[in-house]
Amino acid sequence: MLVDKLRWVEKGGTHSASQLHGSELIGTSQGFLVRKRLVFYLHSPDDTTACTETAEEALTLEQHRSRPIYTSTLGKSKLKLPTTLLFFIILGRVWPHFTKSPPRLACCHHAIGGNMQHCVLLILLLLVIITLHFTTAELLLSYVVLRHGARHVLAKTSTLGETGIFGGPTLLPQGKKQCYQAGQAFRARYLDPITCNTTNTCLNRAGAAGSRYGIVDERNDDTNFNNYNSLVNSSALHRTILSASSFLLGAFSEGDTFTRRVNEPYLIQQTPPVFSTEDGQDWRIRPYTKCPSYRRDLQNWFLSAEFLEKEAESASLRMQIQSLLGPSLNASLANWWNIYDNFNIWHTYHVGDAMPPLDDSLYARVISLAVWLETTKMKSSLVQNRLGGGLLADVLGRMEQAVQHRETGYPTHIYKLLTIAGHFSTQLGVLAALQADKVTNSTLPWLGEKIPSPASVLVFELHHRPASGKGQGEAAREEGYYVRIVIQDGAGQGYQEVPLLCSRGSEGRGVGGKGGKDEGTTFECPLEDFFKLAAPQALSMREWCAVCENDDMLACKVAKEEKGGRRKMTR
């Protein structure tokens, strides 16, 4: 078992996990799962905490942040039912004869009816089954944060507010194609058994039909990927909703055509549904547009020595661009995003207002200044956990569900593929919450080299990996759960690992695939270390309202009326 104690508690008593049948899951948070008047959670051996109030208030995030969430030695892999049956069927035929004294291969020969070749093959098959089961890495969960594809010009304020019509600028046809291609690459890495096995990143077993969404093969058990274990959420904007649909079409489509089976017309290929929350209430995907405390800190940063120095350094460039544009656009440094976006959309896709031509050198300087401005706005020292803590809380809750499901069977249903269709500020916000910019010599290009490309993908992977012996140039590894973050910086690019503060940077092939820019390096984190890094930065809705000082969102108003007070930001 993964945990030393796994129990559920309710007001007035403590009971065994076996008594959980039928209790209804009503929500998740990092460190525990909330059920009606129940809390199903992981805790250390000396913890005797019991609920005294409602289940949701019984165990706070602070209690989980104050101690390691995973404390015990990871247990052995469990044999799944089909493997177990096959194992014992073969063993039942052979074992009685091997228990005779002295054991002889001839006993096996006798057990299967006199065919010695069949006997040898039977033993080899048994060994292969055992070896494969205990030595194969398993991808338990893939949590995707997708940036939308190319869109029309987006006007923004200096503090990331957006102006324009309802739903925002529309997605361009090129943006749909970018997201579709990103989905195809995702399918190759995670869903296609022919290609995903090369990187040990298959969400479904080889040969499973469940990678075709909308088609359920009842002959396959719950370990397969099917239409019940994918969940897609998007911000409530045109560009993200259509990007999600295009991405999913590429991820779940087996080629450009799908043949309907005539005798089973209900088996029709389709893409998963995309869910969304009204933009005014969206605090997880677009928190940067609803966080007054962050907006105030940005305005103060515009007065900082760092900003004023860059303003002076870029003065000649901005004056040159202003003279080309006239008064139509403001070429101040704080407003430089709008200069960059107008030039970029016109130069790349030839839509929007016609912009004056720039030579390559001048255009590169325009881009470079925009990259500095937008990525510096997303530094962890400025952002803290305000723009990514809510999303990070969901990631942790989903991971814990996946581990509990594998170890205990509870909850009975989990999502294996979760997708968030958002924005580059969504991606950079969650990386800021993880303090990715504090990693020494990081290979992540989004920390100052470039803005995440349209249709870029950031993926949280949760792996279970068996123990491995010490090999040449590689330390022995214990069986356990590991987290890895990878990015694909736009359609057509390769996947690249993201180094984190909890990464051990071990050499050799890790849980699957290659590492950063240096081949053979992997930046995986043991799950316990990842939780130690991420849990203090994760935010519940009530905490997010407090740290962002948001009193306008309906949920924040309700939370303030119920509890009041504000929680200090983590730094």
N, C-alpha and C positions, 0 to 999 in steps of 0.2 A: 504493500500500500504506500501511496505517496505521503500520507500524513500520519502522524502518531495518533491523533484523535480526530475523528470525524463524527460529529454529533449535531443534532439540532436541538435548540432550546426554545421553550416558550415560557410565558409567565408562570412561575411556580414550579417548574420541573425540568429535568434533563432526560432525554430519551435517545435510544440508539438510532443510527441512520437507517436501519431496516424498517423503521416505522414511518418512513417518509412517503410511502406509496400513496398516491392520490392527492398529495398537497399541491396546491396550485402556485406555479411560479408567477410572480407579479412584477418583478423588476430585478435589476442587477446593479451592483456597484463593486468597485475593486475591493477584494478581500472577503466578500460574502455575497450570498444570493438571498434575496428577500422573498419570502413566501407569506401567505396570509397568517399572521400572528406567529410566523416561524422565521428563524434565521438559520441557514445552512452555510457553515463557514469553516475555514481552516484556522487552526490555532496551535500554539505550542503546548507541550505536554503539561506544563504547570499552570495553564490558564484555566480558571474555573468560572469565567464570566458567564452570567446568566441574565436573561432579559428581565427587566422590571417594568418597562413601559411598552409601547408598541414596537413591533418587530423592526421597523425602519429606523427607530431612534435607539435601539438597544445597543448596537455596535457601531460606533462612529468611525469615520475615516482616520481620525487621529489615533485611535487605538491600534489600527492596522499599520499606520505609519511609524508607530513607536517600537515595533518589533518586526523581525523577519516574518514574512508570510509563509514561506516554505522553509521548514526547519529540519525535517527528518531526512533520513537516507532514502534515496529513491529505490523503490522496489523493483522486482523483476517484471519483465513483460508478461502479459497475460495471453494465453493461447485463445484465439477466437474459436467459436464453436466449430466451423467447418474444419479448421486445422486440427482441433482437438479430436474430432471424430475420426478423421483420417489417420491420425497418429495412433489412436487406440485400436482401430481396426487392423492396421498393419502389425502393431505390437502384439495384439491378441493372437494373431496367427503364429507368430514367431517365438514369443517369450516362453510359453510352456515347454517348448523343446530345448531352449537354451538353459532352462533351470535344472535340467537333468545333470547328473554328475557322471563323468566329466562333460562339460558342454562341447558340442562338436558342430561344425558347419553342416555335417550330415543331418543333424536334427532339423535345421532349417530346410534342408533338401527334402526331408520326410514331410515337413509341415505343409509344404505347398505342392505335394503330389509328385515328387520325384524329379522335378526339373531344376537342376542346380543353377543354370543361368538365370532362371526366374528368381531363384532364391537370392543370388547376389544382387540382382537389380532391385529386389524388394528392400534389402538392407540399405543399399545406396540411396534409394528413394526416401527411406525413413530418415537417414542422416541429412539429406538435402532439405527436407521439410523442417527439421529441427534447426539446421544452420540458418536457413533463410529467415525463419521466424524471429530468431534471436539476434540476427546481425543486420537486419534491414532497417534503415532509418524511415521514419514515418512523418509526413507533414500533416499536422492536425488542423491547422487553421491558416488562412490567408486573408489578411485585412488590408484592402486596397484603398489608397487615397489618390484619386485621379484628378488631374487638372483638366479643365475643359479644353476643347480644341480652339483653333483660330476663330476669331469673332470680329465683328465690326469695331470701330473705334470706341474705347471706353473712357469717358471723362471722369476723373477722380479729383477729390479735394486733396490737399496736402496731408490730411490726416486719414486717408483711405476711405472717406465717405464717397458715395457714388451719386451721380446726378443722371437724369435722363428719364425715359419712359418706363412704365411698369414692365418688369421682366428683364430690363437691361438690354444691351445690344445683342443682336441675334448671332447665332452660330453660322459661320460661313460653310459653304459646301466643302471647302478644303479642310475645315475643322472636323466635319463629320468623317471624312476619309482618314484623317489623322487618328481619330479615336477608334475607328474601325480597325485600322492597322495595329494600333496599340492593343486592342482586344485580341487580334490574331496572335500577336506575340505572347500575350498572356496565356492564351490557349495552349500554345506550343510549350510553354514553360510549366504550366500547372494542370492542364486538362487532357491533353493528347497523350495517351500512354506510349505512343511510339517515341515521342521526343522528350517528354517530361522525365522519363526514367534516366536519361543521360545526366540530369542534374539532381536526381533524387528529390524532386519537388512535385510529385504527383499528388493531387488532392483526391483522386479516385484510383482504385486498383486497376491494374492493367487489364484491359478487356472489358471493363465495366461500361454498360450502356448509359449510365447516369449522367455523363457529361453533356448529353443533349437535353437541354432544359425543356420541361414540359412532357418528357417521356419517362415514365416510371416503370422500371423492370422489377416486378414483385419477386422475382427469383433471387434478386440480390439483397443482401441484408443492409443494415443501417450504416455500415462502414463505407458504402458507395456514395458517390456524389450524385445528387438528384435534385429535383425541383423543390424539395423541402428544406434543404440546408444552404440556400443562398439568400442573401438579404441585401438590397440596394437602396441607398438613401442619397438624395441630391439636395443641394440648395435650390430654392424656389425661383430659379432664373432660367430663361430660355436656353442660354448657352450651356448650362450644366445638365439640364434634363435631357436635351438632345445629345449631348456628349455621352451621358450614361447609356442611353439607348444604342448609340453607335458602337460604343465600346463593348457592350454586351452582345450585340449582333456579331461582332468579330470573335468574341470569346466562346460563344455557344454555337456557332455555325460550323458545320462540318463541310467545308468547301463552299462554293458559291451556290450550290443547288441542294435541295433536300427532296428526296423521293418519298412521297406519301404511300404508306402501305394500304393497298386497296381494301383489304379485308378488315383493316383496323383504322378507319378514317379519323378517329379521335386522337391518334398519335401524330400530332402536327408539331413540327418544329416551331419554337417561339423563343423569345427572350424573356428574362425575368422582369417582373414589374418594377418600376422605379417609384419609391415613396419620397415624399417631401414634406417639410414643415413650412408654414407661412413665414416669409422672410423676417417679419417683425418679431417672431418668436424663436428664430434660429440662433441659438447660442453656442452650438457645437461646430458648425461648418463655417459660418460667417460671423464669428464673435468680434472680429476686428472692426466691424461697422457699428457695434453696439456697446462699446466699452469706453465710457467717459474717462476713466482714470488713465487708460492707455492714450487716449486722444490728448489729454492734458500733458502727459509725459512727452508725447511727440512735440507738442508746441513748445515745451521747455527745451527740448533737444535742439530745436531750430535756433535757440539762443546760446547753445553750447560752443565751447572752443573748437570742438571737432567739426561741427557744422560750419561755423564761421570761417575756419581755415579752408575748408573745401569750397566754400562760396567764393573766397578770394582767388583761390587757385583756378577755378573754372570761369572766372569773370570774362576773359577774352573770348572763350568758346561761346558763352551764352550771348554776349553782345553780337558776335558774328551771326549766330542763328536768328537773333531778334531782328537784325537788319534785313535778313532774307524774308522773314515772315511778316514784318510790319506789326501793327497793333493787334492782329487777329488772335495771337496766342501770347501768353505771359511766359517769358523765358527765365523767370527766377528759378533758383535752385530748388526751392520748396515745391514749385509747380512743374518740375522737370519731367515727371511722369507723362504729362499730357503732350509735351513736346516729343518725347521719345515715341509714345504710342501712335501719334498721328503719322510721324515719319515711318515707323516700322510697318504699320498696316498698309500705308500707301506703297511703300517700297517693296513689300513682300507679296501683297495680295491685290494691289492696285484698286482698292476701294476706299471710300471716305473722301475727304477734301484733298484736292490735288496739292502736293507739296513740292517745293522747289528741289531740283536735283542737287545731290551732294556727292562729292567724290568719296571714294572708299575710305580714305584716311579720316575725313571729317565725320562721315557716318559712323565709323568705329568709335570716335570720341563721344558722339552723342549716345551711343549704346553704353559705353563704359561708364559714363556719368550716371545714367539711369540705373545700371546694375549696382553701383555703389550706393545710390540713394535708397533703392527698394530693399536691398539685402541688409543694409545697416539699420533700417527701420525694424527689421526682424531679428536683430541680435538678442540673445537671451538676456543680456544685461538690461535691455530696454523693455523687452516683451514680458520677461519672467514666465509665468505659467498662464497668463490671462488669455492668450489666443490659441492655446493648444491643450490646456488642462482638461477641458470638457471632453474633447475627442479622445485624449489619452485615457481618461477614466473608462470610456467605453471599450477601448482596446484591452485594458487590463481585465475588465469584467468578462469579456468574451474569451480571453485566454484562460482564465480560471475555470470558466464553464467547461472548456474543452479538456482541461486536465482532469477535472472532477468526473466528466463523462467517461474518459478513458479508464480512470482508476476505479470508479464505483458504479458507473452506469447512470449516475444522476448528474445533471438533469437528463431525462430520457431523450431529449431532442436538443441539438445545438446547431448553430450555423457554422459551416466550414469555410464558406466564401462570403465575406462581407465587403461591400464596395461603397465608398463615399465619393460622390461626384462633386468636386469643389473647385478650389482656386489655388493659385500658387501661394497666396497668403495662408491658406489652410495648411498646405504642406510645410511651409516655413514656420508656421506657428507651432505645429506639433514638434518639429525638430528643435525649435527654441525651448520648448518645455522640457525636452530631453537634454538640453544644453550641448547639442551636437557641435556647436561652434567652439567649445572648450577643449575638444580633442586635439592633442598636439599633432601637427603635421597631417591634418585630415585630408583625405582624398575626395571629399564631397565637393563637387563644383558649385553647388548652390550657396556656398558660404561667402561668395564674393566674386567668383569668376563669371557667373551668369545667372540670370533669372530662369527658373524652371521653364522648360519649353512647353508650348501647347501640346496637350495630350500626354504630358509626362505622368509617370506612375511612381508612387511610393508604396511599398508593400511591407507590412509586418508579417513575418513568417514564424509560426510556432512549430517546432520540430520535437519529436521524441526520437532519441538515438540510443541504440544499445551500447553496452560497454565495448571498448576496443583495447586490445593489448598494445604494448609499447612497440612501435615500429621504428624503422630506421629514420632518425631525424624527427621523430614525433613522440610526444609524451602519451602515456596511457590515459585513456579517458573513461570516466565512470558513465554508467547508464544514466540518462537524465533528460530533462526538457531544456531546450535551447531556443533563444529568440534571435532572429536576424532581420535586419531591415535592408531592403534592396530598392534601388531606383532604376527606372528607365527614363532617360532624359529626352523624351520625344520618340515618335514612331520611327522605327528603323535603327534605333540605337540599341546597344546591348545592355543587359542588366548589370548593375554594379552595386557591390555591398557598401553599406554606410557604416563607418566606424563610430562607436559610441564609447562613453566613459566606462561602461561595464564590459567592453570587448576585451577578450584575452589575447587577441591577435595571434592565435596559434598558427603554426605552419602546417601545410598539408591540406588535403581535402577535408572540409568540415562536414556539416550536416548535408551538404549537397552543393555542387557547383563551385565556382571560383570566387575568390574574394575581391579585393579592391583592384587598383591598377597594377599591383604587383601580383603576378600569377601565383597561386598557391596559398595566399594569405586569406584567412577568414576572420571576419569581425563579429562572429556570433557572441552572444552573452548567455551564460547559464540563466535559467529562468528566475532563480532566486535573486541573482545579482541585478537582473533587469527590473524586477519588482522593487528592489531597494533603491534603484535610480529613479524609476518612474512614479511609484506610488506617492511620494511626497509632493509631486508636481500635479497629480491628478485632482480634478475639481468636480464636485457635485454641482448640480444646478444652483442650489442655494449658496454654495461657496463662490461660484463664479459671479453671481449677482453681487455678492459682497465685495470681492476684490476689484471688480470692474465699476463698482459704485453705480450700478444700473438700477434706477428706481422706476423706469418707464415700462419695461417689458412686463406683461401681465403676470407671468410666472414669478418674476422678481417681486412684484407688488404683493402677491399672495404669500411668498416666502417671508417677506419682511413683516407682514402683519402677523404671521404665525410665530416667528422666532425673534426677529429684530437682531440688531447688532451686526458687526462685520468682522470677518476673519482676515487676519493680516496675510499679505502676499508672501509666498515662499520666494526666497532669493538665493 
